[in-house]
Amino acid sequence: RPLPPNRRDIPLSGMEAAAPVGVPRMLHQVWPGKNRFWCGGRCLTGGTSTLPAPCIGGENICAWCFIILPCSLYFGVVAPSMHSEVANAFFWIVVFLFTTTVVSLFLTCCSDPGVLPRRSVILQTGTAEELSEALGYDVLGGGPDAPPGERVPAALAAVGYKWCDTCQIVRPKRASHCRDCDCCILRFDHHCPFVNNCVGQRNYRYFVMFTTSVCLLAMFVIPTLTAAAPPEPVPGGADAPEEVPQKGWSTVAIVGAVAAVAAMGVGLLCVYHVFLMVTGRTTKEHWSSVRHGRLRLPRVENADSEPSLFANPGPPLFDPRQVVFVDRDTNELLPTRGEGQV
């Protein structure tokens, strides 16, 4: 079942009667972290956007350009000059890979990576019980007012659970707080500026699908661009229609060469994540072991009990379209649902 239950169907008058001082807002409008929401809260991106658009950063634009520009040249310039049954089959394979790449990149950019809501969000939405049931422990712990050693129950602290001072919650051992998004992410792998989002438990499969499909796409498209040449004369002495001048074909080849360099980097990234999946580690865990000089660190303890690439990513832990109440002066979430609402 979806988590938390959608409370948008509760009549506003009923919520107003519950408390007499604050202003109703949808959660995505007053989200306390740096994530950005669009499409009415249905899509979520990271907090590194450097442009006015809510879902785009400079590196993210580069990623889209390195996919769309070479493929546009292939579809618009190279493919029309290729006439054979093999070329026709080749064309439809490229169409399939291009579609898969674009869809998987969009899903990686715009889906929830496994955000753990902050304490203020949990209290205001009244979802502590549902979160505890889904995660298998009390995410609120002893609370920020408890002594530091008592905020995380001893049994959880012994197996690696930690207290997040920013989110004021107990997070699982493989979760981490992302500085770019300013929130905790389940099974945090890394924050990727090229997708302008974190890569974590709920969108890791999309990320791997993207890196794999873009490598395959490059293997089909780039060789045809770098070897691009004007159409050969047809039998009978007449030249085939030359839609693009020689200079244009040179440009196509140059774009293909530049894209090839980028594709090599993505290919290495794809191989690296295969290594991570085989060893049962995340990017963060691997580089933490490298920094501490443990290059041959064994598989993470109890890694098999944690969600992996092929495991169920689990339900979302918050509803961005849920109605919450904020202070009318500061526009911050009220401490608990029902406190000071009008």
Phi, psi and omega in degrees: 000150181295147181228133352281166180300143183288117181258014181291345181278352179289128179301138181301324181299325180293322180287325179295325181291335183291332184203143191255027174218018187228183186241130179284136176218159169281146185304320182294340180282337183233027183302128186284345178270193181265357178300151177244138180247148174213176188056044177066030179090000183282337180239143183232134176233175182283185185256022184253016181298128180255003182238164181302329179296139188290343188240012190233133171238171181300314180294325179295321177297320178300317181300314180295320182294320181291346175264311189285319184296307179299322181290326177296319178294323179294311183291323186269336187240308187282310185303317180297340181269358182256120185232094174192164179296322178297316179297325179294315177296319178302317182300314183289332173295318179296320178301314180297313182293322178297315179297315179298318181296313182295316181295314181293324177294317179298317180295322178294319182291323196243010180251161179291120181281356183118046183290131171268118182294151179291166180302318182298324179290317181298316181292318183291325181272350178066038186248018182301318182293317179296321179294318179298321179293319182287322185267342178085014176201168180278105185292338181280338178058211181279348179094158183293341181275349179285156175303147183311323182283353183246003181287325176253124178308143185304321182296324179283320180298327182293336180252015171104002177289145185228161177265131176262117182292331181283309182278342181058047177221166173269127180248149179297164187297330182261005174274160179208157179270123179272124180289330181287319180266345179059045175205164179272140183239130177295137181043056184298126176262299176191165172262123184252112180293337181286341172249359180051047179197162171284155171248117184215202188303321189268347179232012180297321180297324178293321180296316179293321177299320180295310182297324179290312183292325181290328176293316178295320178299317180297323180296332179270318189276314188298316178301324180289330179284314182292334179261013184298139179209157179300154179302143178285153177299144180271158179305144180104357175090350180274139179280145174294151180301123181262099185282335183236130178293166182304320180299323179294322178293326176296320178297318178302315181296321179295316178300318178299321180293318178295317179297328179297321178297315179296321181296326178296320178296317179295323178299317177296321178297320180297316178297320180299319181286334171296317176301317180296319180294322180293320182273355177071031181238163172262169177301316181298316180295320181296312182287335173295320179293323178295316180297329181267009175077015180256071185295335181251036179301130180291176178306146179301137181301134179061025181299327183293339179275350180267151178301135179243191181302322186261001180274163175297123183291350179085166182281161173296147185262006176202160178246106183297344181260009178286143180281128176233175180238137182236159176292132185294337182269316185262346183061025177260153180300138175290152185305316180219153178298129178101355178267121174061043180255149177264000000 
